[in-house]
Amino acid sequence: MTTLSMLLMAISVASIFAESSIYFREQFEDGDAWKSRWVESKHKSDYGKFVLTAGKFYGDVEKDKGLQTSQDARFYSASSRFESVSNKDQPLVIQFTVKHEQNIDCGGGYIKLFPADLNQEEMHGDSTYIMMFGPDICGPGTKKVHVIFNYRGKNHLINKDIRCKDDEYTHLYTLIVNPDNTYEVKLDNKKVESGSLEEDWDFLPPKKIKDPDAEKPDDWDEKENIDDPEDIKPEDWDVAENIPDPDAKKPDDWDDEMDGEWEPPMVTNPDYKGEWKPKQIDNPAYKGKWVHPEIDNPDYTADPEIYQYASIGVIGLDLWQVKSGTIFDNFLITNDPKLAEEVGNETWGATKDPEKKMKDSQEEEERKKREAEETNKKEAKEDEDEDEEDEEGEEEETDSKHKDEL
Ligand SMILES: *[C@@H]1O[C@H](CO)[C@@H](O)[C@H](O)[C@H]1NC(C)=O
């Protein structure tokens, strides 16, 4: 056996083990059938309605159909179930597209993954979830991609800032969680953030803490500079800040009895030097900043399975929107980052340019219509002005007639 064929065999064996699986996929390409796959929560009676549409502009009217939020200032809560899966020893990839075609001011654009035991009809904002991922916009201050994991019963937010897209086009959001406890966030199939789960979330207490037994010695001198002991204040330094104006003269008509004793106004002393400060020199006793020694944190225990969830079974849209119109589409949950990238290319990648083209041409038409309207308005106004001039002429005539009569 050649080295090459052995290598090829090793690769194919590896790829059998790393079998690519799609746990969930939703493209909304079969009309109303999505209603049998998505369950609207009944926890509240006034949740906003999701409708199926490709929106005002799109790349492909069928393929770009997705769930759109259709009512302003509402909570939305719908979810879809898939066969329960664990991500043990495998990557977990969550991907979907979001299009804020309404030019969103404030609202969520994220998904939540839930454990398989979620009661979908009772799903609500406080339902325990496994992770929350996707864009969240509120005013100019909040434009971020949330990546929140539930770890040992508590939700932990990522401690990095990931900016989301805030335009009106469709964007692809991807989260990859790896069994080596690393992660990657992609936006439009490009990496925007990555790192270690342990470092970028505070799931675990810190590895090291300041030694509680260590204390800065009393004689530790942290002052970098000191007053120069040889610098002495000059004797002529202390003069008053303000002095009586030497040029002022008592007015001739000043009456001491009536006006009181005359005093010249005060002016700034040109010799005034301000507060005296000695020159600064390097402190010969300076020891540098004292660094608190660290010790291993007795409360810290490494967890090689931070990434791991035993039973993932429901994907949900559980969010609030002020201005509705967001379209969610192209949901994919898989163990294969490469496959997700391919699917992203085939879906978002294929329709993004035609989508932009349609929007551009709509805007061009709007612009033409506005221009035509403005021209019409201007012409109408000019006609009106002419009519008015005619009327004024007639009035003058009557006036002159009247004069004639006088
Ligand atoms: C996706 O598309 C990008 C840009 O065209 C390309 O570089 C990349 O290789 C594609 N990925 C896959 C997995 O096909």
The ligand as an SDF file (V2000), in Angstrom:
LIG
                    3D

 14 14  0  0  0  0  0  0  0  0999 V2000
  -18.9530   30.2730   -0.5100 C   0  0  0  0  0  0  0  0  0  0  0  0
  -18.7880   31.3810   -1.3510 O   0  0  0  0  0  0  0  0  0  0  0  0
  -17.5550   32.0660   -1.1680 C   0  0  0  0  0  0  0  0  0  0  0  0
  -17.5970   33.3170   -2.0180 C   0  0  0  0  0  0  0  0  0  0  0  0
  -18.0070   33.0490   -3.3290 O   0  0  0  0  0  0  0  0  0  0  0  0
  -16.4020   31.1250   -1.5200 C   0  0  0  0  0  0  0  0  0  0  0  0
  -15.1840   31.7800   -1.3130 O   0  0  0  0  0  0  0  0  0  0  0  0
  -16.4990   29.8950   -0.6200 C   0  0  0  0  0  0  0  0  0  0  0  0
  -15.5020   28.9640   -0.9840 O   0  0  0  0  0  0  0  0  0  0  0  0
  -17.8620   29.2460   -0.7330 C   0  0  0  0  0  0  0  0  0  0  0  0
  -17.9340   28.1770    0.2500 N   0  0  0  0  0  0  0  0  0  0  0  0
  -18.3260   26.9520   -0.0240 C   0  0  0  0  0  0  0  0  0  0  0  0
  -18.2540   25.9790    1.0980 C   0  0  0  0  0  0  0  0  0  0  0  0
  -18.7300   26.6040   -1.1240 O   0  0  0  0  0  0  0  0  0  0  0  0
  1  2  1  0
  1 10  1  0
  2  3  1  0
  3  4  1  0
  3  6  1  0
  4  5  1  0
  6  7  1  0
  6  8  1  0
  8  9  1  0
  8 10  1  0
 10 11  1  0
 11 12  1  0
 12 13  1  0
 12 14  2  0
M  END
$$$$
